[in-house]
Amino acid sequence: MSQNRLSILIADEMHPSLFAMLDEVGFTYIYQPKITRSELLEQLEPFDGLIIRSKTTVDEDLLSRAPHLQFIGRAGAGLDLIDLEATERRNIRVFHAGAGNRDAVAEHTVGMLLALLANILKADREVRQGIWDREGNRGYELGSLTVGLIGYGNNGRATAQRLSGFNCRVLAYDKFLTNYADSFAEEATLDQIIAEADVLSLHVPLTDETRMMINDTFVERFAKPFYLINIARGEIVSLAAVVRGLESGKIRGACLDVLENEKLAKLTPDQQAAFDYLRQSDRVVLTPHVAGWTHESYVRINEVLVRQLVESKA
């Protein structure tokens, strides 16, 4: 590798726009999107940087094979596959591109919610079958509801901005921020959201604290029946708890872009039972982890990531 130019191993599938960006700012790189875990461990040793998406787990074993590693770039928002304590001990900088897909996530969030509130998917299926049921598809207006956001970072703030156009009240809770109220959302406590929200939307990373945060106890704490949106990480929400909430009426409907197990061919019996219920329910909108996955965000993520790498090198 060049002694004057930082070398990067790109270990996941990336939009081709990345390569011209790296060339322009003077990085050298090897692109191996199909690299296996064992191959990665064998080849990582000489590289200064590693760029990944969601295929690669960065743990102690991997880092021990990378004595020259200075930075890791995550082409996306979530960092749950990276051992951040281990990277900090080694003074390895970690960059993510949460700002790159925030607009896509926000639009998808609002789109799923509108589809649910207005019975758009249910009505579409019925009309295709020759059923013309106006009363059965009478919907609710988003502007009449109070939306609670847990997490007010890139995605939460962008979502609040879109929601503000519908004139609904938006409450935001973020335990890591202070004085973050703005023209789009009111700063709120978690208890206030539980007491007042008609809609709960999750915008937090997957951590030990947030794993299975939405469980039976959490659902029952809500003062009012509510709509649930999860476009964050699947393991934050217990699908079995969602099913029980829908059955009891405590959850009015759910928008799920992510699932606790997204390998649908490898669900446990309990997960399969929950998934079978959800996929047959007219009160559930499902998408395959695509909230941040637009043609525009695919390029924008690269722009955000490379900009951070350049700023760190300056």
C-alpha positions as CSV (number, residue, x, y, z in Angstrom):
1,M,0.0,0.0,0.0
2,S,1.1,3.6,-0.6
3,Q,2.8,5.2,2.3
4,N,1.3,8.6,1.5
5,R,-2.3,7.7,0.7
6,L,-4.7,6.0,3.2
7,S,-5.8,2.6,1.9
8,I,-9.3,1.3,2.4
9,L,-10.9,-2.1,2.1
10,I,-14.5,-1.8,1.0
11,A,-16.2,-5.0,2.2
12,D,-19.8,-4.5,1.2
13,E,-21.8,-3.7,-1.9
14,M,-21.7,0.1,-2.5
15,H,-23.1,2.5,-5.0
16,P,-20.5,3.0,-7.8
17,S,-20.5,6.8,-7.1
18,L,-18.3,6.1,-4.1
19,F,-15.2,5.2,-6.2
20,A,-15.0,8.6,-8.0
21,M,-15.4,10.4,-4.7
22,L,-12.6,8.4,-3.1
23,D,-10.4,9.0,-6.2
24,E,-11.0,12.7,-6.1
25,V,-9.9,13.1,-2.4
26,G,-6.8,10.8,-2.8
27,F,-7.7,7.5,-1.0
28,T,-6.6,4.2,-2.4
29,Y,-9.0,1.3,-2.1
30,I,-9.8,-2.3,-2.9
31,Y,-13.5,-3.1,-3.6
32,Q,-14.4,-6.6,-2.5
33,P,-18.2,-6.7,-2.0
34,K,-18.4,-10.5,-2.0
35,I,-15.6,-11.0,0.5
36,T,-16.3,-13.7,3.1
37,R,-15.7,-13.3,6.8
38,S,-12.7,-15.6,6.7
39,E,-11.2,-13.8,3.7
40,L,-11.7,-10.4,5.4
41,L,-9.9,-11.6,8.5
42,E,-7.0,-12.8,6.3
43,Q,-6.7,-9.7,4.1
44,L,-7.4,-6.8,6.5
45,E,-4.0,-6.5,8.1
46,P,-2.4,-3.8,5.8
47,F,-5.4,-1.5,5.5
48,D,-5.8,1.9,7.2
49,G,-9.6,2.0,6.7
50,L,-12.6,-0.3,6.4
51,I,-15.9,0.6,4.8
52,I,-18.9,-1.6,5.5
53,R,-22.7,-1.7,5.2
54,S,-24.8,-4.3,7.2
55,K,-23.1,-7.5,6.3
56,T,-19.9,-7.1,8.4
57,T,-19.7,-7.5,12.1
58,V,-16.7,-5.6,13.6
59,D,-15.7,-7.3,16.8
60,E,-12.6,-8.1,18.8
61,D,-11.6,-10.9,16.5
62,L,-11.7,-8.7,13.5
63,L,-10.0,-5.8,15.1
64,S,-7.1,-8.0,16.4
65,R,-6.3,-8.8,12.7
66,A,-6.1,-5.1,11.8
67,P,-3.2,-3.5,13.5
68,H,-3.0,-0.5,11.1
69,L,-6.7,0.3,11.1
70,Q,-7.4,4.0,11.7
71,F,-11.1,4.3,10.8
72,I,-14.2,2.4,10.0
73,G,-16.9,3.9,7.7
74,R,-20.4,2.6,8.1
75,A,-22.4,3.4,4.9
76,G,-25.7,3.8,6.8
77,A,-26.9,4.9,10.2
78,G,-26.9,1.9,12.6
79,L,-23.7,1.0,14.5
80,D,-25.0,-2.0,16.3
81,L,-22.7,-4.4,14.4
82,I,-19.6,-2.5,15.5
83,D,-18.1,-3.0,19.0
84,L,-17.7,0.6,19.8
85,E,-15.9,0.0,23.1
86,A,-13.2,-2.1,21.3
87,T,-12.7,0.5,18.6
88,E,-12.4,3.3,21.2
89,R,-9.7,1.3,23.1
90,R,-7.8,1.1,19.8
91,N,-8.3,4.8,18.9
92,I,-10.1,3.7,15.8
93,R,-12.5,6.4,14.6
94,V,-16.0,5.3,13.5
95,F,-18.0,7.2,11.0
96,H,-21.6,6.7,9.9
97,A,-23.8,8.3,7.3
98,G,-27.0,8.8,9.2
99,A,-27.5,12.2,7.6
100,G,-27.4,10.5,4.2
101,N,-30.7,8.6,4.4
102,R,-32.6,10.7,6.9
103,D,-34.9,12.2,4.3
104,A,-35.7,8.8,2.8
105,V,-36.5,7.4,6.3
106,A,-38.7,10.4,7.1
107,E,-40.7,10.2,3.9
108,H,-41.1,6.4,4.3
109,T,-42.3,6.9,7.9
110,V,-45.0,9.4,7.0
111,G,-46.0,7.3,3.9
112,M,-46.5,4.2,6.0
113,L,-48.5,6.1,8.6
114,L,-50.7,7.7,6.0
115,A,-51.3,4.3,4.3
116,L,-52.4,2.9,7.7
117,L,-54.6,5.8,8.8
118,A,-56.4,6.1,5.5
119,N,-56.8,2.3,4.9
120,I,-55.1,2.7,1.6
121,L,-53.7,-0.8,1.3
122,K,-56.9,-2.5,2.6
123,A,-59.1,-0.4,0.3
124,D,-56.8,-1.1,-2.7
125,R,-57.0,-4.8,-2.2
126,E,-60.8,-4.7,-1.8
127,V,-61.4,-2.6,-4.9
128,R,-59.3,-4.9,-7.0
129,Q,-61.7,-7.7,-5.8
130,G,-64.8,-5.7,-6.8
131,I,-65.6,-4.6,-3.2
132,W,-66.7,-0.9,-3.0
133,D,-66.8,-0.3,0.8
134,R,-66.6,3.4,1.6
135,E,-67.7,3.3,5.2
136,G,-65.5,0.3,6.0
137,N,-62.5,2.3,4.8
138,R,-63.3,5.6,6.5
139,G,-59.9,6.9,7.8
140,Y,-58.4,9.2,10.3
141,E,-56.6,12.5,9.6
142,L,-52.9,12.7,10.7
143,G,-53.4,16.3,11.7
144,S,-55.8,15.3,14.4
145,L,-53.2,13.1,16.2
146,T,-50.4,13.6,18.6
147,V,-47.2,11.9,17.4
148,G,-44.5,10.9,19.9
149,L,-41.0,10.3,18.6
150,I,-38.4,8.4,20.7
151,G,-35.1,9.6,19.4
152,Y,-34.5,13.1,17.9
153,G,-31.3,12.7,15.9
154,N,-31.1,12.7,12.1
155,N,-34.1,10.5,11.4
156,G,-36.3,11.8,14.2
157,R,-35.8,15.5,13.3
158,A,-36.4,14.9,9.6
159,T,-39.6,13.0,10.4
160,A,-40.8,15.8,12.7
161,Q,-40.2,18.3,9.9
162,R,-42.4,16.3,7.5
163,L,-45.1,15.8,10.2
164,S,-45.2,19.6,10.9
165,G,-46.7,20.0,7.4
166,F,-49.8,18.1,8.5
167,N,-50.3,20.4,11.6
168,C,-50.2,17.5,14.0
169,R,-48.7,17.9,17.4
170,V,-45.2,16.3,17.7
171,L,-43.6,15.3,21.0
172,A,-39.9,14.3,21.0
173,Y,-38.0,12.4,23.6
174,D,-34.2,11.9,23.5
175,K,-32.3,11.0,26.6
176,F,-29.0,12.2,25.2
177,L,-30.1,15.7,24.2
178,T,-31.1,18.8,26.1
179,N,-32.9,21.9,24.9
180,Y,-33.7,20.4,21.5
181,A,-37.2,21.7,21.0
182,D,-37.6,23.4,17.7
183,S,-40.4,24.6,15.3
184,F,-41.1,20.9,14.4
185,A,-41.4,19.2,17.8
186,E,-41.8,19.9,21.5
187,E,-39.3,18.5,23.9
188,A,-41.0,15.9,26.1
189,T,-40.4,13.2,28.6
190,L,-41.0,9.5,27.9
191,D,-43.8,9.6,30.5
192,Q,-45.4,12.5,28.6
193,I,-45.3,10.6,25.3
194,I,-46.8,7.6,27.0
195,A,-49.6,9.7,28.5
196,E,-50.4,11.8,25.5
197,A,-49.4,10.3,22.2
198,D,-51.7,8.7,19.6
199,V,-48.8,7.5,17.5
200,L,-45.4,6.2,18.7
201,S,-42.5,6.3,16.2
202,L,-39.1,4.9,17.0
203,H,-35.9,6.6,15.9
204,V,-33.2,5.0,18.2
205,P,-30.3,2.7,17.6
206,L,-30.2,-0.9,18.8
207,T,-28.4,-1.1,22.1
208,D,-28.6,-3.3,25.2
209,E,-30.9,-0.7,26.6
210,T,-33.3,-0.5,23.6
211,R,-33.3,-4.2,22.7
212,M,-37.0,-5.4,23.1
213,M,-37.8,-2.0,24.6
214,I,-41.3,-2.3,23.2
215,N,-42.7,-5.2,25.1
216,D,-45.9,-6.1,26.9
217,T,-45.2,-3.8,29.8
218,F,-44.3,-0.9,27.6
219,V,-47.5,-1.3,25.5
220,E,-49.7,-1.5,28.6
221,R,-48.2,1.7,30.0
222,F,-49.7,3.8,27.2
223,A,-52.7,5.8,28.3
224,K,-54.5,5.6,25.0
225,P,-54.7,3.0,22.2
226,F,-51.9,4.0,19.8
227,Y,-50.3,3.4,16.4
228,L,-46.8,2.0,16.5
229,I,-44.1,2.8,13.8
230,N,-40.7,1.0,13.8
231,I,-38.3,2.0,11.0
232,A,-35.3,1.8,13.4
233,R,-34.1,-1.7,14.2
234,G,-36.3,-4.8,14.4
235,E,-35.0,-6.1,17.7
236,I,-36.3,-3.0,19.5
237,V,-39.8,-4.3,19.2
238,S,-41.2,-7.7,20.3
239,L,-43.5,-8.9,17.6
240,A,-45.4,-11.1,20.0
241,A,-46.1,-8.0,22.1
242,V,-47.3,-6.2,19.0
243,V,-49.7,-9.1,18.3
244,R,-51.0,-9.1,21.8
245,G,-51.4,-5.3,21.6
246,L,-53.4,-5.6,18.4
247,E,-55.6,-8.3,19.8
248,S,-56.3,-6.3,23.0
249,G,-56.9,-3.1,21.1
250,K,-54.1,-1.3,22.9
251,I,-52.2,-1.0,19.6
252,R,-54.5,0.4,16.9
253,G,-52.2,-0.4,14.1
254,A,-48.5,-1.0,13.3
255,C,-46.1,0.2,10.6
256,L,-43.1,-2.1,10.5
257,D,-40.2,-1.6,8.1
258,V,-38.0,-3.9,10.3
259,L,-38.6,-7.2,12.1
260,E,-36.9,-8.8,15.1
261,N,-35.8,-11.5,12.7
262,E,-35.7,-10.5,9.0
263,K,-34.6,-13.9,7.8
264,L,-38.1,-15.0,7.1
265,A,-37.1,-18.6,6.2
266,K,-35.5,-19.0,9.6
267,L,-38.1,-17.8,12.0
268,T,-38.5,-19.5,15.3
269,P,-42.0,-21.1,15.9
270,D,-43.0,-18.1,18.1
271,Q,-41.7,-15.6,15.6
272,Q,-43.5,-17.5,12.8
273,A,-46.8,-17.4,14.7
274,A,-46.4,-13.6,15.3
275,F,-45.4,-12.9,11.7
276,D,-48.3,-15.0,10.3
277,Y,-50.7,-12.9,12.4
278,L,-49.2,-9.6,11.3
279,R,-49.0,-10.3,7.6
280,Q,-52.7,-11.2,7.6
281,S,-53.9,-8.1,9.5
282,D,-55.4,-5.1,7.7
283,R,-54.1,-3.0,10.6
284,V,-50.5,-3.7,9.8
285,V,-48.3,-2.2,7.0
286,L,-45.1,-4.1,6.3
287,T,-42.0,-3.2,4.2
288,P,-38.7,-5.0,3.8
289,H,-36.2,-2.7,5.6
290,V,-36.3,-0.1,2.9
291,A,-37.1,3.1,4.7
292,G,-33.7,4.5,4.1
293,W,-33.1,2.7,0.8
294,T,-33.9,5.1,-2.0
295,H,-32.0,5.8,-5.2
296,E,-31.1,9.2,-3.9
297,S,-30.0,8.0,-0.4
298,Y,-27.8,5.4,-1.9
299,V,-25.6,8.1,-3.4
300,R,-26.1,10.6,-0.6
301,I,-24.8,8.1,2.0
302,N,-21.5,8.0,0.0
303,E,-21.3,11.8,-0.1
304,V,-21.8,12.1,3.7
305,L,-19.3,9.3,4.5
306,V,-16.5,10.6,2.2
307,R,-16.9,14.1,3.6
308,Q,-16.4,12.8,7.1
309,L,-13.3,10.9,6.0
310,V,-11.8,14.0,4.4
311,E,-12.5,16.1,7.4
312,S,-10.9,13.6,9.7
313,K,-7.8,13.6,7.6
314,A,-7.5,17.3,7.4
